[in-house]
Amino acid sequence: MTSPPPSLDPLRSWNDGAAKSSLVRFVELVTWDGSPGFVPEKERIAVFDNDGTLCSEMPVLTQFAFTVDRMRAQAPLHPEWQTTTPFREILSGDMTGTFACGMGEITKALAATYAGMTTEEFEHDVAEWMNIARHPETGRPYTEMVFMPMVELIAYLQENGFAVYTQTARV
């Protein structure tokens, strides 16, 4: 059995080392038809969590920043939010108080900001926000707050027939 043909470096921003070598070997093993570890393309799946693996999570996840901005924009229509937990904590920027409310209560409050929206309205609002929003610490657009090694890895996996998904935290 011969090895698959060498390719250009698919993970250019990765340091040469065990992690990079293992990833490349794994992809070669599962995608090369002559390999004992071959996986048919329709069965190749990669799932990444969304806790800073792909993009910045500090001081909060991008999705949370979007939702907080949306909540602040809607707050004048909901004066009760100023005195209701966890809306009050979220709107005031009190992250310690917000997270002390528990994920169940936070999730309900965040869901209220999307109540009655269509998918198209949501996509429009996200696209508009992404055009203007900036990371609070770097001042850079959120679209620039991604980790290039992970962007390269996802592209590499997709080029090799993997379906790639992200998973958000379960609450």
C-alpha positions as CSV (number, residue, x, y, z in Angstrom):
1,M,0.0,0.0,0.0
2,T,1.4,3.4,-0.9
3,S,0.8,6.7,0.8
4,P,-1.6,9.3,-0.6
5,P,0.0,12.1,-2.6
6,P,1.4,15.0,-0.5
7,S,-0.6,18.2,-0.7
8,L,0.2,21.9,-0.1
9,D,0.1,22.9,3.5
10,P,-3.6,23.2,4.3
11,L,-2.9,24.6,7.8
12,R,-0.5,27.4,7.1
13,S,-1.0,29.3,10.3
14,W,-0.5,26.2,12.5
15,N,2.8,25.6,14.2
16,D,4.5,22.5,13.0
17,G,4.1,19.9,15.7
18,A,2.1,17.0,16.9
19,A,-1.3,18.6,16.8
20,K,-1.0,19.7,13.1
21,S,0.7,16.4,12.1
22,S,-2.1,14.4,13.8
23,L,-4.8,16.3,12.1
24,V,-3.3,16.0,8.6
25,R,-2.6,12.2,9.2
26,F,-6.2,11.7,10.4
27,V,-7.7,13.5,7.3
28,E,-5.5,11.5,5.0
29,L,-6.4,8.3,6.8
30,V,-10.2,8.8,6.5
31,T,-10.2,10.3,3.0
32,W,-7.8,8.1,1.1
33,D,-9.7,5.3,-0.5
34,G,-6.9,2.7,0.0
35,S,-6.7,3.4,3.7
36,P,-8.0,0.9,6.3
37,G,-9.5,3.9,8.1
38,F,-11.4,5.2,5.0
39,V,-14.7,6.9,5.7
40,P,-17.1,7.5,2.8
41,E,-17.7,11.2,2.2
42,K,-21.4,11.0,3.2
43,E,-20.3,9.8,6.6
44,R,-17.6,12.5,7.3
45,I,-18.8,14.9,9.9
46,A,-16.9,17.4,12.1
47,V,-18.6,19.2,15.0
48,F,-17.0,22.1,16.8
49,D,-18.2,23.7,20.0
50,N,-18.8,27.4,20.1
51,D,-16.9,28.4,23.2
52,G,-14.1,30.4,21.8
53,T,-12.8,27.7,19.5
54,L,-13.8,29.6,16.4
55,C,-14.2,33.2,17.5
56,S,-13.7,35.5,20.4
57,E,-15.7,34.7,23.5
58,M,-14.3,37.4,25.7
59,P,-15.7,39.4,27.3
60,V,-18.8,37.5,26.0
61,L,-19.7,35.4,23.0
62,T,-20.5,37.4,19.9
63,Q,-24.1,36.0,19.8
64,F,-24.6,37.2,23.3
65,A,-23.3,40.7,22.4
66,F,-25.7,40.8,19.5
67,T,-28.6,39.8,21.7
68,V,-27.8,42.4,24.4
69,D,-27.6,45.1,21.7
70,R,-31.0,44.0,20.4
71,M,-32.4,43.9,23.9
72,R,-31.1,47.5,24.5
73,A,-32.7,48.6,21.3
74,Q,-36.1,47.1,22.3
75,A,-35.9,48.3,25.9
76,P,-37.9,51.5,25.4
77,L,-40.8,49.3,24.2
78,H,-40.6,47.3,27.4
79,P,-40.2,49.6,30.4
80,E,-40.8,46.6,32.7
81,W,-37.4,45.2,31.7
82,Q,-35.8,48.0,33.7
83,T,-37.0,46.4,37.0
84,T,-37.3,42.7,36.0
85,T,-34.5,40.2,36.6
86,P,-32.5,39.3,34.5
87,F,-33.4,42.0,32.0
88,R,-32.3,44.7,34.5
89,E,-28.9,43.1,35.0
90,I,-28.3,42.5,31.3
91,L,-29.4,46.0,30.3
92,S,-27.2,47.6,33.0
93,G,-24.1,45.5,31.9
94,D,-23.9,43.7,35.2
95,M,-22.6,40.4,34.0
96,T,-21.9,39.0,37.5
97,G,-25.6,39.7,38.4
98,T,-26.7,38.4,35.0
99,F,-25.0,35.1,35.4
100,A,-26.1,34.8,39.0
101,C,-29.7,34.6,37.7
102,G,-28.9,31.2,36.1
103,M,-28.9,30.1,32.5
104,G,-32.6,29.2,32.5
105,E,-33.7,32.8,33.3
106,I,-31.1,34.3,31.0
107,T,-32.2,32.1,28.1
108,K,-35.9,33.1,28.6
109,A,-34.9,36.8,28.6
110,L,-32.8,36.4,25.5
111,A,-35.5,34.5,23.7
112,A,-37.9,37.4,24.5
113,T,-35.8,39.7,22.3
114,Y,-36.6,37.5,19.3
115,A,-40.3,36.9,20.0
116,G,-42.4,37.2,16.9
117,M,-39.4,37.5,14.5
118,T,-39.3,35.7,11.2
119,T,-36.1,33.9,10.1
120,E,-35.7,36.6,7.4
121,E,-36.1,39.4,9.9
122,F,-33.5,37.7,12.2
123,E,-31.0,37.3,9.3
124,H,-31.5,40.9,8.3
125,D,-30.9,42.2,11.9
126,V,-27.8,40.0,12.3
127,A,-26.4,41.2,9.0
128,E,-27.0,44.8,9.8
129,W,-25.4,44.4,13.3
130,M,-22.4,42.6,11.9
131,N,-21.8,45.6,9.6
132,I,-21.5,48.0,12.4
133,A,-20.7,46.1,15.6
134,R,-17.2,46.2,17.1
135,H,-15.5,44.1,19.7
136,P,-15.6,46.1,23.0
137,E,-11.9,45.5,23.7
138,T,-10.2,45.6,20.3
139,G,-12.5,47.9,18.4
140,R,-12.3,45.5,15.5
141,P,-15.3,44.2,13.6
142,Y,-16.6,40.9,14.9
143,T,-16.0,39.4,11.5
144,E,-12.2,39.9,12.1
145,M,-12.4,38.3,15.6
146,V,-11.9,34.7,14.3
147,F,-9.1,32.3,14.9
148,M,-7.3,31.7,11.6
149,P,-6.1,28.3,12.5
150,M,-9.7,27.1,13.0
151,V,-10.9,28.9,9.8
152,E,-8.1,26.9,8.0
153,L,-9.1,23.7,9.7
154,I,-12.7,24.0,8.7
155,A,-11.8,24.8,5.1
156,Y,-9.4,21.9,5.0
157,L,-12.1,19.5,6.4
158,Q,-14.7,20.8,3.9
159,E,-12.3,20.5,1.0
160,N,-11.9,16.8,2.1
161,G,-15.6,16.1,2.1
162,F,-16.5,16.7,5.7
163,A,-19.8,18.3,6.7
164,V,-18.9,20.8,9.4
165,Y,-21.2,22.0,12.1
166,T,-21.0,24.1,15.2
167,Q,-22.7,23.4,18.5
168,T,-23.8,25.9,21.0
169,A,-24.0,25.2,24.7
170,R,-27.0,23.3,26.0
171,V,-29.0,24.9,28.7
